[in-house]
């Protein structure tokens, strides 16, 4: 469970980490950057409920988590365009959509690597109960 919480905290930060190295670096407080705000709000609004649904349904393969993160990023991109004006959407809508969906793919892969890859807690179904057919049950069949 600790790896799941680390992935929730770390994935949006790792996705935006290239913006904090010298070519892009600004001299403001890094946690006030709008990219991190949108990344964490998307994680809270769409990603966390979706990942709990995926855990409940046992959809924990890499492609399922990546597809879910892309779906959550699509919801966030849609919410962004609903909250902005149409001129902004017409000018840069395709670029923002591609960037949002690609960041969803990358964040899904990073999230899966941190939270689920080789994690024994989410390794698969519990196969500890193996019924032993008795001789009487085998004869009646």
N, C-alpha and C positions, 0 to 999 in steps of 0.2 A: 504494500500500500504506500510505502514511503516513496518508491520509485514513481508511482502515479502522481503524487503531490509534487515531487521534484519536476516531473515532466510538465505539469500544469503551470508551474511558476517559470520554468526555464525555457520552454519552447518559444513563446513570443519574444523573449529577450534574445535568444539565439538567432531568431529570424531577422531581427533588426540590428544585430551586432555589426555588420559591415558599415553602417552609418556612423559608428562611433570611432572609427579609425581616422587618421589624420586628413585624408583628402576631403572627407565630408564633415569633419568635426566642427562643431560650433562651440562657442564659449558660454553656452547657456546650460542650465541644469538638464542632464540627459533624460531624466524621467518625465520631463514635461513635453517631450517631443510628441507631436500628434501621431506619429506612426505607432509608438508604443501604446498610446491611448486606444487607438483603433484595434491594435492587435489583442490587447488584454480585454477590451470590451467585447470583441468578437469571441474570444475564448470563454468569457463568462456567460454571454448571452446564448451562444449557439454551440460552442465546443464542449463545455462541461456537461450539459444535459445530453448531448449526442453521445459522448463517450460513456456515460453511465448507462444509456440505452444499449450501446454496443457491448458493454460488459455483461449486462443482464441477458442479452441474446447470444452471448459468446461469439460475437463477430470481431475477433481480435487478430486476424491475419493482417499482414502489412498492407495489402491492397484494400482491405475493408476499412482500416483506420485512415488510410490516405484518401480514399473516396469520401469518407465521412468528413474529413477536414476540408476537402475541396468543396463539399456541399455547404459546410458552415461558412467557408470563405465566400461562396456564392450568395448566401443569405446576407452576409455583411456588405458585399458589394451592392446588392440590391437595396439594402437599407441606406447605404451611402447615396445612391442615385435618387432615392425617394426624398432624401433630405436636402439635396442640392438643387440648383436651378437647372433648367433644361438646356441652357446654352453651354454650361460646363459639360453636361452629358454629351451633347452633340460634338463638342470640340475634342474631348479626350476620353470618351466613353469606352472605346475599344481598348485603348492602352491600359486604362485603369482596370478594366475587366480581366485582361490577360495577366496583368501584374497580380491582381487579387487572387485569381485561380491558381497561378503558379506558386504564389506564397502559401496557398492552402495545401498544394501538393507537397511542397518542401516541409511545411510545418507538420503535416501528417506523418511523413517519413521520420522526421526528427522525434516527434511524439512517440511513435511506435518503437523507435530504437531505444529511447530513454525508458519508457514505461513497460513495454511488453516483451521486448526481445530477450530471450533466455531468462524470463522471469518465471520461477517455478509456481508462483501463485496463480498465474494465468496460463499455465502450460496446456491445459485442455480439460476434457471432462474427467470426472472422478471415476476411474475404473477399478477401484479397490474391491468392489463386490463382484465376485465371479461365481455364479451359481454352479453347484456341483450336482449333476443329475444322478439320482440314485438308480440302482439297478431295477427297482420296481417301476419307476417312471419310464425307463427305456423299454421294458417289456410290453407295456400297455400301448405304446405308440405304434 
